[in-house]
């Protein structure tokens, strides 16, 4: 037996009987077959996860596993047996694929630890280091083996220090996935140190040289798998949180839209979402229109500041809006101090809303009187008829509105309150559609008898 090397060399020689040797080879092949099979399954599984989740971390880890498998194949001599290449090529393949694995490993570490957002400078350093390792591997055929091996060990050491530093930083800040990553690489580093010490004849333990990386890498892969599962759980939780936040924003946006575009308007147009509304959407319906206006608002507003004007109007409208909704109507638009409300059901509901608004106004005036302010008066006109309800405007600015003579008549009835000194005027079109007009009569009005008839 003759062995020659330019450095330390391990020459394990065992003398055994034929049957014992065959049994040993069989056990060894079975052991490594299970080992390579496990790593291959993990690599394929990570590619499957990438296809599902579109996370590059899984691609980087699959690349690391493939290079690690091929490197160990060269280390254990299986690549030489299968490919029948020279011992020199086998030795170079072990280092070359090992360095490729480190290149994928640093890219995986940067992605797995999310350094792009937490430590962008370190992320750029690790990414640059990974690319430099790939370039260095491409130069391997043109570099003497000894130089390539030594410089590769230096590059691997730099890569490990960088990865461990990043993982330690994240682990210190409570990142559980980083702690798992750190533990996995500590195990593999300890195993690799044992292999290097054996290769350099510092530790003369053949079992350590044979199986340290085997055991260490298996533990590392299992721990990384646990870390990836934890990462997937975190990503899933973040995704669920984002979906929940998106739903909350959508719900808030829907509520906000409802403050500008009444849901009843969408219902009447046959739409369920504001995004479905198009310019020109229109529907013909019989509805009851209620106009309400504050008497003498111009003279009142001249006595108030702009801020007080808004506060005054909002104080009135804050009381009016709920009453209209309680009676099945909705406010179509505000016209300065006036409002236009629509009722699509029983016209009597519009009258009930008007009566309730007048009652609230009386209470409001009592409070204004106690504070030394003049009472306010309102006029309301109600009419029922066919109208066109739809969207007008232009593509960049839409508004829901109604168009009909019935709308104009309701507005004119509201204005006639000034002439008759009344608060509420109802058209005959509305009156004839009420089941019991006497419900709205006051006993001291002469109109009650006619209404009962």
Secondary structure in CASP SS format (residue, H / E / C, confidence):
PFRMAT SS
TARGET T0000
AUTHOR 0000-0000-0000
METHOD secondary structure of the structure
MODEL  1
X C 1.00
X C 1.00
X C 1.00
X C 1.00
X C 1.00
X C 1.00
X C 1.00
X C 1.00
X C 1.00
X C 1.00
X C 1.00
X C 1.00
X C 1.00
X C 1.00
X C 1.00
X C 1.00
X C 1.00
X H 1.00
X H 1.00
X H 1.00
X H 1.00
X H 1.00
X H 1.00
X H 1.00
X H 1.00
X H 1.00
X H 1.00
X H 1.00
X H 1.00
X H 1.00
X H 1.00
X H 1.00
X H 1.00
X H 1.00
X H 1.00
X H 1.00
X H 1.00
X H 1.00
X H 1.00
X H 1.00
X H 1.00
X H 1.00
X H 1.00
X H 1.00
X H 1.00
X H 1.00
X H 1.00
X H 1.00
X H 1.00
X H 1.00
X H 1.00
X H 1.00
X H 1.00
X C 1.00
X C 1.00
X H 1.00
X H 1.00
X H 1.00
X H 1.00
X H 1.00
X H 1.00
X H 1.00
X H 1.00
X H 1.00
X H 1.00
X H 1.00
X H 1.00
X H 1.00
X H 1.00
X H 1.00
X H 1.00
X H 1.00
X H 1.00
X H 1.00
X H 1.00
X C 1.00
X C 1.00
X H 1.00
X H 1.00
X H 1.00
X H 1.00
X H 1.00
X H 1.00
X C 1.00
X C 1.00
X C 1.00
X H 1.00
X H 1.00
X H 1.00
X H 1.00
X H 1.00
X H 1.00
X H 1.00
X H 1.00
X H 1.00
X H 1.00
X H 1.00
X H 1.00
X H 1.00
X H 1.00
X H 1.00
X H 1.00
X H 1.00
X H 1.00
X H 1.00
X H 1.00
X H 1.00
X H 1.00
X H 1.00
X H 1.00
X H 1.00
X H 1.00
X C 1.00
X C 1.00
X H 1.00
X H 1.00
X H 1.00
X H 1.00
X C 1.00
X H 1.00
X H 1.00
X H 1.00
X H 1.00
X H 1.00
X H 1.00
X H 1.00
X H 1.00
X H 1.00
X H 1.00
X H 1.00
X H 1.00
X H 1.00
X H 1.00
X H 1.00
X H 1.00
X H 1.00
X H 1.00
X H 1.00
X C 1.00
X H 1.00
X H 1.00
X H 1.00
X C 1.00
X C 1.00
X H 1.00
X H 1.00
X H 1.00
X H 1.00
X H 1.00
X H 1.00
X H 1.00
X H 1.00
X H 1.00
X H 1.00
X H 1.00
X H 1.00
X H 1.00
X H 1.00
X H 1.00
X H 1.00
X H 1.00
X H 1.00
X H 1.00
X H 1.00
X H 1.00
X H 1.00
X H 1.00
X H 1.00
X H 1.00
X H 1.00
X H 1.00
X H 1.00
X C 1.00
X C 1.00
X C 1.00
X H 1.00
X H 1.00
X H 1.00
X H 1.00
X H 1.00
X H 1.00
X H 1.00
X H 1.00
X H 1.00
X H 1.00
X H 1.00
X H 1.00
X H 1.00
X H 1.00
X H 1.00
X H 1.00
X H 1.00
X H 1.00
X H 1.00
X H 1.00
X H 1.00
X H 1.00
X H 1.00
X H 1.00
X C 1.00
X C 1.00
X C 1.00
X C 1.00
X C 1.00
X C 1.00
X H 1.00
X H 1.00
X H 1.00
X H 1.00
X H 1.00
X H 1.00
X H 1.00
X H 1.00
X H 1.00
X H 1.00
X H 1.00
X H 1.00
X H 1.00
X H 1.00
X H 1.00
X H 1.00
X H 1.00
X H 1.00
X H 1.00
X H 1.00
X H 1.00
X H 1.00
X H 1.00
X H 1.00
X H 1.00
X H 1.00
X H 1.00
X H 1.00
X H 1.00
X H 1.00
X H 1.00
X H 1.00
X H 1.00
X H 1.00
X H 1.00
X H 1.00
X H 1.00
X H 1.00
X H 1.00
X H 1.00
X H 1.00
X H 1.00
X H 1.00
X H 1.00
X H 1.00
X H 1.00
X H 1.00
X H 1.00
X H 1.00
X H 1.00
X H 1.00
X H 1.00
X H 1.00
X H 1.00
X H 1.00
X C 1.00
X C 1.00
X H 1.00
X H 1.00
X H 1.00
X H 1.00
X H 1.00
X H 1.00
X H 1.00
X C 1.00
X C 1.00
X C 1.00
X C 1.00
X H 1.00
X H 1.00
X H 1.00
X C 1.00
X C 1.00
X C 1.00
X C 1.00
X C 1.00
X E 1.00
X E 1.00
X E 1.00
X E 1.00
X E 1.00
X E 1.00
X E 1.00
X E 1.00
X E 1.00
X E 1.00
X E 1.00
X E 1.00
X E 1.00
X C 1.00
X C 1.00
X H 1.00
X H 1.00
X H 1.00
X H 1.00
X H 1.00
X H 1.00
X C 1.00
X C 1.00
X C 1.00
X H 1.00
X H 1.00
X H 1.00
X H 1.00
X H 1.00
X H 1.00
X H 1.00
X H 1.00
X H 1.00
X H 1.00
X H 1.00
X H 1.00
X H 1.00
X H 1.00
X H 1.00
X H 1.00
X H 1.00
X H 1.00
X H 1.00
X H 1.00
X H 1.00
X C 1.00
X C 1.00
X E 1.00
X E 1.00
X E 1.00
X E 1.00
X E 1.00
X E 1.00
X E 1.00
X C 1.00
X C 1.00
X E 1.00
X E 1.00
X E 1.00
X E 1.00
X E 1.00
X E 1.00
X C 1.00
X C 1.00
X C 1.00
X H 1.00
X H 1.00
X H 1.00
X H 1.00
X H 1.00
X H 1.00
X H 1.00
X H 1.00
X H 1.00
X H 1.00
X H 1.00
X H 1.00
X H 1.00
X H 1.00
X H 1.00
X H 1.00
X H 1.00
X H 1.00
X H 1.00
X H 1.00
X H 1.00
X H 1.00
X H 1.00
X H 1.00
X C 1.00
X C 1.00
X C 1.00
X C 1.00
X C 1.00
X C 1.00
X C 1.00
X E 1.00
X E 1.00
X E 1.00
X E 1.00
X E 1.00
X E 1.00
X E 1.00
X E 1.00
X E 1.00
X E 1.00
X E 1.00
X E 1.00
X E 1.00
X E 1.00
X E 1.00
X E 1.00
X E 1.00
X C 1.00
X C 1.00
X E 1.00
X E 1.00
X E 1.00
X E 1.00
X E 1.00
X E 1.00
X E 1.00
X C 1.00
X H 1.00
X H 1.00
X H 1.00
X H 1.00
X H 1.00
X H 1.00
X H 1.00
X H 1.00
X H 1.00
X H 1.00
X H 1.00
X H 1.00
X H 1.00
X H 1.00
X H 1.00
X H 1.00
X C 1.00
X C 1.00
X C 1.00
X E 1.00
X E 1.00
X E 1.00
X C 1.00
X H 1.00
X H 1.00
X H 1.00
X H 1.00
X C 1.00
X C 1.00
X C 1.00
X C 1.00
X C 1.00
X H 1.00
X H 1.00
X H 1.00
X H 1.00
X C 1.00
X C 1.00
X C 1.00
X C 1.00
X C 1.00
X C 1.00
X H 1.00
X H 1.00
X H 1.00
X H 1.00
X H 1.00
X H 1.00
X C 1.00
END
